[in-house]
């Protein structure tokens, strides 16, 4: 069993009435790995992006919805990363 820390990058794309927003997101994900099993209870993540600028620029979006969209994109990115490596999730560590 090992502990893994990886940095991932993804982007969130939003359409505003006058322009499109492209928000770069950096994710640091830490997890316990045994063979090809990731223990879901061990997964932690740190999300870095320019939230103040996003809130300022995405004027037609409620802040709670922006937070939800960022979290969805982060989760999708992490799941895609694990899937591309052939990892499977185990419920308990």
C-alpha positions in Angstrom: 0.0 0.0 0.0 1.3 3.5 -0.9 0.0 7.0 -0.6 0.0 9.0 -3.9 -0.1 12.7 -4.4 -0.7 14.0 -7.9 -1.4 17.3 -9.5 -4.0 17.5 -12.2 -5.1 20.3 -14.4 -8.5 20.9 -16.0 -10.6 23.7 -17.3 -14.1 24.9 -16.8 -15.8 26.6 -19.8 -18.7 29.0 -19.2 -20.7 30.9 -21.8 -21.6 34.5 -20.9 -23.9 36.6 -23.1 -21.0 38.7 -24.5 -18.1 36.3 -24.1 -16.9 32.9 -23.1 -15.0 32.2 -19.9 -12.1 29.7 -19.7 -11.2 28.9 -16.1 -8.0 26.9 -15.4 -8.2 24.7 -12.4 -5.4 22.9 -10.6 -6.2 19.9 -8.4 -3.9 18.3 -5.9 -5.3 14.8 -5.1 -4.0 12.5 -2.4 -5.1 8.9 -2.1 -4.2 5.5 -0.7 -3.4 2.9 -3.5 -3.1 -0.8 -3.1 -2.5 -2.6 -6.4 -5.1 -0.9 -8.6 -7.5 -0.2 -5.7 -8.1 3.4 -4.5 -9.7 3.6 -1.1 -12.5 6.2 -1.5 -12.3 7.2 2.2 -8.6 8.1 1.7 -9.2 10.5 -1.2 -8.6 14.2 -0.4 -8.2 17.1 -2.8 -7.1 20.7 -2.9 -8.6 22.9 -5.6 -6.9 26.0 -6.8 -8.4 28.6 -9.2 -9.1 32.3 -9.3 -12.5 32.3 -7.6 -12.7 36.0 -7.0 -12.1 36.7 -10.7 -14.6 34.0 -11.8 -17.3 35.4 -9.5 -16.6 38.9 -10.9 -16.6 37.9 -14.6 -19.5 35.4 -14.5 -22.1 38.0 -13.6 -25.1 36.0 -14.8 -24.3 32.9 -12.6 -25.1 32.7 -8.9 -22.0 32.1 -6.8 -23.4 28.8 -5.4 -23.9 27.5 -9.0 -20.3 28.5 -9.9 -19.0 26.5 -6.9 -21.1 23.6 -7.9 -19.9 23.7 -11.5 -16.2 23.8 -10.3 -16.7 20.9 -8.0 -18.4 18.9 -10.8 -15.6 19.5 -13.1 -13.0 18.6 -10.5 -14.8 15.3 -9.7 -15.1 14.5 -13.4 -11.4 15.2 -13.9 -10.4 13.0 -10.9 -12.7 10.1 -12.0 -11.4 10.3 -15.5 -7.8 10.3 -14.3 -8.4 7.2 -12.1 -10.3 5.4 -14.9 -7.5 6.1 -17.4 -5.1 4.3 -15.0 -7.4 1.4 -14.5 -8.0 2.1 -10.8 -11.1 0.8 -9.1 -12.7 2.3 -5.9 -13.0 0.4 -2.7 -15.6 1.6 -0.2 -13.5 1.4 3.0 -9.8 1.5 3.8 
